[in-house]
Amino acid sequence: MPIVFARVDDRLIHGQVVQAWLPELNIDEVLISCPKGKEGTLNEGLLRLSLPYEYELSILNAPQAMRHAATSKRRIFLLLSSLEAFADLVKEGLQIKSVNIGGMHFKENAQKIAEHVFLDEKDKQLLKLIHDLGIAIETRAVPNGISISLSEVLPK
């Protein structure tokens, strides 16, 4: 599977992704995976405008994203707006060694864990599930930033 990097960021495509991550990782395509039935809730036209023309863009639900990634020859940057969307892919059989938490901004009943990372209890449970499957979880804004492991904030 040609997924080079996986990132959860509620902003989806923005400057850090476009200016830092994509060139650093030599990416060909951005694949945004959404929970099934929510693909139409994203503004594909606006997301396409946010991404330079040299990058392909696919917005698919978890089963479609898994099929697409399994057959693609492109270097894929997997981008998700929530931990729930990432967990959906894991349940579909995503095999990946790590996930980057780029930004999960403030919401009610969420605790600040790191700069731009706020987690509620549901998020912490999803991170525990992901961690227990052997997937490393880190937060880092840009490739040359300091990587901070989020394993110590997980429920016991």
KEMARVEX-476677 format. One record per residue (C-alpha): chain; x, y, z. Coordinates in nm, 2 decimals, always signed. Each point is the difference from the previous one (the first is absolute). Layout:
+-------+--------+--------+--------+
! chain !      x !      y !      z !
+-------+--------+--------+--------+
!     A !      X !      Y !      Z !
...
+-------+--------+--------+--------+
This chain:
+-------+--------+--------+--------+
! chain !      x !      y !      z !
+-------+--------+--------+--------+
!     A !  +0.00 !  +0.00 !  +0.00 !
!     A !  +0.16 !  +0.33 !  -0.10 !
!     A !  -0.11 !  +0.21 !  +0.30 !
!     A !  +0.31 !  +0.18 !  +0.09 !
!     A !  -0.14 !  +0.20 !  +0.30 !
!     A !  -0.32 !  +0.02 !  +0.19 !
!     A !  -0.11 !  +0.32 !  +0.18 !
!     A !  -0.31 !  +0.10 !  +0.20 !
!     A !  -0.07 !  +0.37 !  -0.03 !
!     A !  -0.34 !  +0.16 !  +0.03 !
!     A !  +0.11 !  +0.28 !  -0.24 !
!     A !  +0.07 !  -0.26 !  -0.27 !
!     A !  +0.19 !  +0.18 !  -0.28 !
!     A !  +0.19 !  +0.32 !  +0.12 !
!     A !  +0.34 !  +0.16 !  -0.01 !
!     A !  +0.19 !  -0.25 !  +0.22 !
!     A !  -0.12 !  -0.29 !  -0.21 !
!     A !  +0.06 !  +0.17 !  -0.34 !
!     A !  +0.32 !  +0.19 !  +0.07 !
!     A !  +0.18 !  -0.24 !  +0.24 !
!     A !  -0.13 !  -0.36 !  +0.00 !
!     A !  -0.08 !  -0.07 !  -0.37 !
!     A !  +0.33 !  +0.12 !  -0.15 !
!     A !  +0.20 !  -0.16 !  +0.29 !
!     A !  -0.16 !  -0.34 !  -0.06 !
!     A !  +0.00 !  +0.03 !  -0.38 !
!     A !  -0.37 !  -0.07 !  -0.02 !
!     A !  -0.21 !  -0.05 !  -0.31 !
!     A !  -0.35 !  -0.02 !  +0.14 !
!     A !  -0.20 !  +0.12 !  +0.30 !
!     A !  -0.26 !  -0.26 !  +0.11 !
!     A !  -0.26 !  +0.13 !  +0.24 !
!     A !  -0.20 !  -0.27 !  +0.16 !
!     A !  -0.34 !  +0.07 !  +0.16 !
!     A !  -0.24 !  -0.21 !  +0.20 !
!     A !  -0.23 !  -0.18 !  -0.23 !
!     A !  -0.29 !  +0.22 !  -0.12 !
!     A !  +0.18 !  +0.33 !  +0.08 !
!     A !  +0.20 !  +0.03 !  -0.32 !
!     A !  -0.24 !  +0.25 !  -0.13 !
!     A !  +0.03 !  +0.23 !  +0.30 !
!     A !  +0.35 !  +0.12 !  -0.10 !
!     A !  +0.03 !  +0.28 !  -0.25 !
!     A !  +0.21 !  -0.18 !  -0.27 !
!     A !  +0.03 !  +0.31 !  -0.21 !
!     A !  +0.14 !  +0.21 !  +0.28 !
!     A !  +0.24 !  -0.28 !  +0.11 !
!     A !  +0.11 !  -0.03 !  -0.36 !
!     A !  +0.07 !  +0.37 !  -0.02 !
!     A !  +0.21 !  -0.03 !  +0.32 !
!     A !  +0.23 !  -0.26 !  -0.15 !
!     A !  +0.25 !  +0.09 !  -0.27 !
!     A !  -0.08 !  -0.15 !  -0.34 !
!     A !  +0.29 !  -0.25 !  +0.00 !
!     A !  -0.17 !  -0.21 !  +0.27 !
!     A !  -0.29 !  -0.23 !  -0.06 !
!     A !  -0.29 !  +0.02 !  +0.24 !
!     A !  -0.24 !  -0.29 !  +0.10 !
!     A !  -0.28 !  +0.03 !  +0.25 !
!     A !  -0.13 !  -0.35 !  +0.09 !
!     A !  -0.17 !  -0.19 !  +0.28 !
!     A !  +0.20 !  -0.26 !  +0.19 !
!     A !  -0.07 !  -0.31 !  -0.22 !
!     A !  +0.05 !  +0.20 !  -0.32 !
!     A !  +0.32 !  +0.16 !  +0.14 !
!     A !  +0.14 !  -0.34 !  +0.09 !
!     A !  -0.07 !  -0.14 !  -0.35 !
!     A !  +0.14 !  +0.31 !  -0.17 !
!     A !  +0.32 !  -0.01 !  +0.21 !
!     A !  +0.05 !  -0.37 !  -0.06 !
!     A !  +0.01 !  +0.05 !  -0.38 !
!     A !  +0.16 !  +0.34 !  -0.03 !
!     A !  +0.35 !  +0.05 !  -0.13 !
!     A !  +0.02 !  +0.35 !  +0.14 !
!     A !  +0.17 !  +0.11 !  +0.32 !
!     A !  -0.30 !  +0.08 !  +0.23 !
!     A !  -0.03 !  +0.24 !  +0.28 !
!     A !  -0.30 !  -0.12 !  +0.21 !
!     A !  -0.19 !  +0.28 !  +0.15 !
!     A !  -0.28 !  -0.03 !  +0.25 !
!     A !  -0.21 !  +0.26 !  +0.19 !
!     A !  -0.05 !  -0.22 !  +0.31 !
!     A !  +0.12 !  -0.29 !  +0.19 !
!     A !  -0.33 !  -0.17 !  -0.07 !
!     A !  +0.08 !  +0.01 !  -0.37 !
!     A !  +0.34 !  -0.15 !  +0.06 !
!     A !  -0.15 !  -0.27 !  +0.22 !
!     A !  -0.24 !  -0.08 !  -0.28 !
!     A !  +0.30 !  -0.07 !  -0.23 !
!     A !  +0.17 !  -0.21 !  +0.27 !
!     A !  -0.32 !  -0.21 !  +0.03 !
!     A !  +0.00 !  -0.04 !  -0.38 !
!     A !  +0.35 !  -0.15 !  +0.02 !
!     A !  +0.24 !  +0.30 !  -0.03 !
!     A !  +0.35 !  -0.12 !  +0.06 !
!     A !  +0.21 !  +0.30 !  +0.11 !
!     A !  +0.28 !  +0.05 !  +0.25 !
!     A !  -0.08 !  +0.35 !  +0.13 !
!     A !  -0.25 !  +0.29 !  -0.02 !
!     A !  +0.07 !  +0.37 !  +0.05 !
!     A !  -0.24 !  +0.22 !  +0.19 !
!     A !  +0.03 !  +0.34 !  -0.17 !
!     A !  -0.29 !  +0.19 !  +0.15 !
!     A !  -0.30 !  -0.08 !  +0.20 !
!     A !  -0.13 !  +0.33 !  +0.12 !
!     A !  -0.20 !  +0.10 !  +0.30 !
!     A !  -0.34 !  -0.16 !  +0.06 !
!     A !  -0.22 !  -0.03 !  +0.30 !
!     A !  +0.13 !  -0.23 !  +0.27 !
!     A !  +0.34 !  -0.04 !  -0.16 !
!     A !  +0.33 !  +0.01 !  +0.17 !
!     A !  +0.30 !  +0.18 !  -0.15 !
!     A !  +0.27 !  -0.26 !  -0.05 !
!     A !  +0.24 !  +0.19 !  -0.22 !
!     A !  +0.00 !  +0.31 !  -0.21 !
!     A !  -0.30 !  -0.03 !  -0.23 !
!     A !  -0.10 !  -0.34 !  +0.14 !
!     A !  -0.31 !  -0.02 !  +0.22 !
!     A !  -0.14 !  -0.34 !  +0.08 !
!     A !  -0.33 !  -0.10 !  +0.16 !
!     A !  -0.07 !  -0.34 !  +0.15 !
!     A !  -0.11 !  -0.16 !  -0.32 !
!     A !  +0.31 !  +0.12 !  -0.18 !
!     A !  +0.22 !  -0.15 !  +0.28 !
!     A !  -0.18 !  -0.33 !  -0.03 !
!     A !  +0.05 !  +0.00 !  -0.38 !
!     A !  +0.37 !  +0.08 !  +0.05 !
!     A !  +0.03 !  -0.29 !  +0.25 !
!     A !  -0.16 !  -0.23 !  -0.26 !
!     A !  +0.25 !  +0.12 !  -0.26 !
!     A !  +0.29 !  -0.03 !  +0.24 !
!     A !  -0.10 !  -0.35 !  +0.11 !
!     A !  +0.02 !  -0.11 !  -0.36 !
!     A !  +0.37 !  +0.10 !  -0.01 !
!     A !  -0.04 !  +0.33 !  -0.19 !
!     A !  +0.23 !  +0.28 !  +0.13 !
!     A !  -0.18 !  +0.33 !  +0.07 !
!     A !  +0.18 !  +0.33 !  -0.01 !
!     A !  -0.07 !  +0.36 !  -0.04 !
!     A !  +0.22 !  +0.23 !  -0.20 !
!     A !  -0.11 !  +0.31 !  -0.21 !
!     A !  +0.27 !  -0.03 !  -0.27 !
!     A !  +0.26 !  -0.26 !  -0.11 !
!     A !  +0.29 !  +0.17 !  +0.17 !
!     A !  -0.20 !  +0.07 !  +0.32 !
!     A !  +0.05 !  -0.19 !  +0.33 !
!     A !  -0.20 !  -0.33 !  +0.00 !
!     A !  -0.19 !  -0.05 !  +0.33 !
!     A !  -0.14 !  -0.34 !  +0.07 !
!     A !  -0.36 !  +0.00 !  +0.12 !
!     A !  +0.01 !  -0.35 !  +0.16 !
!     A !  +0.04 !  +0.15 !  +0.35 !
!     A !  -0.34 !  +0.17 !  -0.01 !
!     A !  -0.19 !  -0.32 !  -0.08 !
!     A !  -0.24 !  -0.15 !  +0.25 !
!     A !  +0.14 !  -0.30 !  +0.19 !
+-------+--------+--------+--------+
